[in-house]
Amino acid sequence: MSAQDSRSLERTGASPDAIISHYDMGEEFFRLVLDADLSYSCAMFEADEDLATAQTRKLDHHIGAAGAAGTARVLDIGCGWGAMLRRLVHHARVEQAVGLTLSPSQARWIRQAGDPKITVLEQDWRDHRPEKRYDAIISIGAFEHFVQKGLDPARKLDAYRGFFAYCDRILATGGKLSLQTIAYSEHHKVHPLLEKTFPESDLPLVWEPIAAAEGRFQLMAMRNDGDHYYRTLQFWEQNLLKNYDKAVALVGQSATDEFRRYLQLSAAGFRIGMASLLRISFVKKY
């Protein structure tokens, strides 16, 4: 690894403890809020369909954008509770799907199924050293945690470049990367509740992932689906309200009400265009 690559893998993102503090509220709580597959990221809607259908469409979009179907090895960076991993091996004919998460509870949830085609590792992507290159990489909802708050713009962009440099090294020639991330539409002050919900993390500006990938990846497509995240968050809030008493019994009224407020504030951000939801696909240049 070159000196430049070594610097690019600096720990500039949120700490594992900060990330776990949000995602480890427990599967039982998130089962009250999310769809049955526990997809905790923006769905992809058509017409007036339900959340579960839109979440499956989102998974299939990224599988197609990454050219993952029928391949031997696919990496899911930030695999959550394994919805993408299951879709890859059960429907997209992928021989081996590897997921990375920093959440012990998410890893336990995935492992309990005992699927021999799925491997989940409690590992930061910077520490993952595969023996073979992957045919495709998918990352949904992890890019938001790759830089800490307060980094100067140049260092922030360099941290993102480190991610793309890493993907370049572990991806087969001609391989594709499909990325989904929330992004700020412009510089602005973040509501204190959102800072508390996602401590330490900062979001990219819309242009930063594109600039960071330059030189290693060619941009294939990008879409901004902020309105889709608004609808997703509305579904989650409705589910929470339907199961309010159960949620309170699990995590308490204060945590339940704070989570609802987080959903409402996030939805407002997408509705007014303060936040964007990017789905971006790249192909490795060389």
C-alpha positions in Angstrom: 0.0 0.0 0.0 1.4 3.4 -1.0 1.9 6.2 1.5 -1.0 8.1 -0.1 -3.3 5.1 0.3 -2.2 4.6 3.9 -3.1 8.2 4.7 -6.5 7.8 2.9 -7.4 5.0 5.3 -7.1 7.2 8.3 -9.9 6.8 10.9 -11.8 9.9 9.7 -15.2 8.4 10.1 -17.6 7.9 13.1 -16.4 5.5 15.7 -17.9 2.0 16.0 -19.5 3.0 19.4 -21.2 6.0 17.8 -22.7 3.9 15.0 -23.7 1.1 17.3 -25.5 3.6 19.6 -28.1 4.0 16.9 -28.4 0.7 15.2 -28.3 -1.5 18.3 -31.7 -0.3 19.7 -32.6 -4.0 19.1 -34.3 -6.0 16.4 -37.6 -6.1 18.2 -37.9 -2.3 18.1 -36.9 -2.1 14.5 -39.3 -4.9 13.6 -42.1 -2.6 14.8 -41.0 0.2 12.4 -39.4 -1.3 9.3 -40.6 -3.9 6.8 -40.4 -7.6 7.5 -36.9 -7.8 5.9 -35.6 -5.0 8.2 -34.4 -2.7 5.4 -33.3 0.4 7.2 -32.7 2.6 4.2 -34.7 4.5 1.5 -37.0 2.4 -0.6 -37.7 2.8 -4.3 -41.3 3.4 -5.1 -43.5 3.1 -8.1 -47.1 4.5 -8.0 -48.9 3.7 -4.7 -47.2 0.4 -3.8 -46.5 -0.7 -0.2 -43.2 -0.4 1.6 -42.1 -4.0 1.3 -42.5 -4.0 -2.5 -40.6 -0.7 -2.8 -37.8 -2.0 -0.6 -37.4 -5.1 -2.8 -37.3 -2.8 -5.8 -34.4 -0.9 -4.1 -32.4 -4.1 -3.6 -32.9 -5.2 -7.2 -32.0 -1.7 -8.5 -28.6 -1.9 -6.8 -28.0 -5.5 -7.8 -28.6 -4.5 -11.4 -26.5 -1.3 -11.2 -23.6 -3.3 -9.7 -23.9 -6.1 -12.3 -24.0 -8.5 -9.4 -26.5 -11.1 -10.6 -24.9 -14.5 -11.4 -21.4 -13.5 -10.1 -19.2 -15.4 -7.8 -18.4 -12.9 -5.0 -20.2 -9.7 -4.0 -19.4 -7.4 -1.0 -22.1 -5.5 0.8 -20.5 -2.6 2.9 -22.8 -1.8 5.7 -25.1 -4.8 5.3 -27.6 -4.0 8.0 -29.8 -7.0 8.9 -28.9 -8.7 5.7 -31.7 -8.0 3.3 -29.3 -7.4 0.4 -27.2 -10.5 1.2 -30.3 -12.6 1.2 -31.6 -11.1 -2.1 -28.2 -11.7 -3.7 -27.9 -15.4 -2.9 -31.6 -16.4 -3.1 -32.7 -14.4 -6.1 -29.7 -13.1 -8.0 -27.8 -16.4 -8.1 -24.7 -15.0 -6.4 -22.4 -17.8 -5.2 -21.0 -16.0 -2.1 -22.2 -12.7 -0.5 -20.1 -11.1 2.2 -21.5 -8.4 4.4 -19.7 -5.9 6.7 -21.3 -4.4 9.7 -20.2 -2.8 13.0 -23.3 -3.8 14.8 -23.1 -7.1 16.8 -26.8 -7.5 16.9 -27.1 -7.2 13.1 -24.4 -9.8 12.7 -26.1 -12.2 15.1 -29.4 -11.7 13.3 -27.8 -12.6 9.9 -25.8 -15.6 11.3 -28.8 -17.2 13.0 -30.1 -18.2 9.6 -27.0 -20.3 9.0 -26.9 -19.7 5.2 -23.6 -21.1 3.9 -23.6 -18.7 1.0 -23.6 -15.7 3.3 -20.7 -14.5 5.4 -21.1 -11.5 7.8 -18.1 -9.8 9.5 -18.2 -7.3 12.3 -15.6 -5.3 10.6 -14.8 -1.8 9.4 -14.3 -1.7 5.6 -10.8 -0.3 6.2 -9.9 -3.5 8.0 -11.3 -6.0 5.5 -8.7 -7.7 3.5 -10.3 -10.3 1.1 -8.2 -13.1 -0.3 -9.8 -12.6 -3.7 -11.2 -9.6 -5.5 -15.0 -9.1 -5.6 -17.0 -9.1 -8.8 -19.3 -6.3 -7.5 -19.6 -4.0 -4.5 -22.8 -2.6 -3.0 -23.0 -0.1 -0.2 -26.4 1.3 1.1 -26.5 3.8 3.9 -22.9 3.4 5.1 -21.3 6.3 3.3 -23.0 8.7 5.7 -20.7 7.5 8.4 -17.3 7.7 6.6 -16.3 11.2 7.9 -16.5 12.9 11.2 -18.1 16.2 11.9 -15.7 19.2 11.7 -13.3 18.0 9.1 -12.1 20.7 6.7 -13.4 20.3 3.1 -10.1 19.0 1.7 -9.6 16.4 4.4 -13.2 15.3 4.1 -12.9 14.8 0.3 -9.6 12.9 0.9 -11.4 10.6 3.3 -14.0 9.8 0.5 -11.1 9.3 -2.0 -9.8 6.7 0.5 -13.0 4.7 0.2 -13.0 4.7 -3.6 -9.3 3.8 -3.6 -10.1 0.8 -1.3 -12.9 -0.3 -3.6 -10.6 0.0 -6.6 -8.1 -2.4 -4.9 -10.6 -5.1 -4.0 -12.8 -5.0 -7.1 -12.1 -7.0 -10.2 -11.3 -5.2 -13.4 -14.4 -3.9 -15.0 -16.3 -4.5 -11.8 -19.1 -2.1 -10.7 -19.9 -0.3 -7.5 -23.5 0.7 -6.5 -23.7 3.3 -3.8 -26.7 4.8 -1.9 -26.2 7.7 0.5 -28.0 10.6 2.0 -26.3 13.9 1.0 -26.7 17.5 1.9 -28.0 19.6 -0.9 -25.9 22.6 0.5 -24.0 23.6 3.6 -26.4 24.1 6.5 -26.7 23.8 10.3 -28.0 20.4 11.4 -30.8 20.1 13.9 -29.4 19.0 17.3 -31.7 15.9 17.4 -30.1 14.6 14.2 -26.7 15.2 15.6 -27.6 13.2 18.7 -29.2 10.4 16.7 -26.1 10.1 14.5 -23.2 11.2 16.7 -19.9 12.1 15.1 -21.0 11.4 11.5 -21.2 14.0 8.7 -23.0 13.7 5.4 -21.4 14.3 2.0 -22.5 17.2 -0.2 -24.1 16.0 -3.4 -21.0 16.5 -5.6 -18.5 15.0 -3.2 -18.9 11.2 -4.0 -18.5 12.0 -7.7 -15.4 14.1 -7.2 -13.9 11.5 -4.9 -14.3 8.7 -7.4 -12.7 10.6 -10.2 -9.6 8.9 -11.6 -10.6 5.4 -10.4 -14.2 5.0 -11.4 -16.3 6.1 -14.2 -19.8 7.4 -13.3 -22.5 5.3 -14.9 -25.7 6.8 -13.5 -27.0 8.9 -10.6 -30.5 9.7 -9.4 -31.7 11.9 -6.5 -34.7 10.2 -4.8 -35.2 12.5 -1.9 -39.0 12.2 -2.4 -38.7 8.4 -2.1 -37.0 8.8 1.3 -39.8 11.2 2.4 -42.3 8.5 1.6 -40.2 5.8 3.3 -40.0 7.9 6.5 -43.7 8.4 6.4 -44.2 4.6 6.3 -41.8 4.2 9.2 -43.6 6.8 11.3 -47.0 5.2 10.6 -45.6 1.8 11.6 -44.2 3.3 14.8 -47.6 4.8 15.7 -49.4 1.6 15.1 -47.0 -0.2 17.4 -46.5 2.7 19.8 -47.3 0.9 23.1 -45.1 -2.1 22.1 -42.2 0.3 21.3 -42.6 2.1 24.6 -42.5 -1.3 26.4 -39.3 -2.1 24.7 -37.2 1.1 24.8 -39.3 3.5 26.9 -41.5 6.5 26.0 -38.7 9.0 25.9 -36.6 7.0 23.3 -39.8 6.2 21.3 -40.8 9.8 21.1 -37.3 10.9 20.3 -37.1 8.4 17.5 -40.5 9.6 16.1 -39.2 13.2 16.2 -36.1 12.0 14.3 -38.3 10.5 11.6 -40.3 13.7 11.3 -37.3 16.0 11.1 -35.6 13.7 8.5 -38.8 13.7 6.4 -39.0 17.5 6.6 -35.4 17.7 5.4 -36.1 15.6 2.3 -39.5 17.4 1.6 -37.9 20.8 1.4 -34.9 19.7 -0.5 -32.3 20.3 2.3 -31.3 16.6 2.0 -31.0 14.4 -1.1 -31.0 10.6 -1.5 -28.3 9.6 -4.0 -28.2 6.3 -5.8 -25.0 6.3 -7.8 -23.4 3.5 -9.9 -19.7 3.4 -11.0 -17.6 1.1 -13.1 -13.9 0.5 -12.4 -11.9 2.3 -15.0 -8.9 -0.1 -15.3 
